[in-house]
Amino acid sequence: MIGIYKATFDEKWPDYFAKLDNTIKERVAKKIKKILEFPQKRHLKKGARFFVDEIGQNRIVYRVFEENKEARFYFVGNHKEYKRWYKQYF
């Protein structure tokens, strides 16, 4: 059985989240709840420790820490911002 994971957020998360309009913020909150129930999604790229999920035209990037039952969220934003974020780390 898969348990509910705890959400934690990277220090830059509030900056990304604050840029979203309220409708998207609501959708992101719903998506986070779903991720916390079933966190294993599509890897950012093969072998990457990050996962990526989509919310319409937006992307959410996170990691799963099984030992702590934790999902840590790093980025949320549109595809253009996502590509910029991605280039910083890969």
C-alpha positions in Angstrom: 0.0 0.0 0.0 1.2 3.5 -0.8 1.0 5.9 2.0 0.5 9.6 1.9 3.7 11.6 1.5 4.6 14.8 3.3 5.1 17.9 1.1 8.2 20.1 1.6 9.2 23.0 -0.6 12.6 24.3 -1.9 13.5 27.8 -0.8 12.8 29.2 -4.3 9.3 27.6 -4.5 7.5 30.6 -3.1 8.9 32.8 -5.8 7.7 30.6 -8.6 4.3 30.0 -7.0 3.7 33.7 -6.4 4.0 34.4 -10.1 1.0 32.2 -10.9 -2.5 33.5 -11.2 -5.1 32.3 -8.6 -6.8 29.8 -11.0 -3.5 28.0 -11.6 -2.5 28.2 -7.9 -5.7 26.2 -7.2 -4.9 23.6 -9.8 -1.3 23.3 -8.5 -2.6 22.7 -5.0 -4.9 19.9 -6.3 -2.0 18.4 -8.3 0.3 18.4 -5.2 -2.4 16.5 -3.3 -2.5 13.9 -6.0 1.3 13.7 -6.2 1.4 13.1 -2.4 -0.8 10.1 -2.8 1.0 8.6 -5.8 4.4 10.4 -6.2 6.1 8.2 -8.8 5.5 9.9 -12.1 7.5 10.7 -15.2 11.2 11.4 -14.7 12.5 14.7 -15.8 15.0 12.8 -18.0 16.2 9.2 -17.9 18.3 8.7 -14.7 17.3 12.1 -13.2 16.3 12.3 -9.6 13.5 14.7 -10.4 10.0 14.0 -11.6 7.9 16.4 -13.7 4.2 16.6 -14.0 1.9 18.8 -16.1 -0.9 21.2 -15.1 -2.2 22.4 -18.4 0.6 24.5 -19.9 2.5 24.5 -16.6 5.1 22.1 -15.2 5.8 21.1 -11.6 9.1 19.6 -10.7 9.7 17.5 -7.6 11.8 14.8 -6.0 10.6 11.8 -3.9 12.5 10.7 -0.8 11.1 7.3 0.0 13.0 6.9 3.3 11.2 10.0 4.7 7.9 9.5 2.8 8.5 13.0 1.5 7.9 14.8 -1.8 10.0 18.0 -2.2 8.8 20.5 -4.7 11.3 22.7 -6.6 9.6 24.5 -9.5 6.3 25.4 -10.9 5.8 27.6 -14.0 4.9 27.7 -17.7 6.9 25.7 -20.3 9.2 28.6 -21.2 10.1 29.2 -17.5 10.5 25.4 -17.1 13.0 25.3 -19.9 15.0 28.1 -18.3 14.9 26.3 -14.9 15.9 23.0 -16.5 19.0 24.6 -18.2 20.2 25.8 -14.8 20.4 22.3 -13.4 21.1 20.0 -16.4 
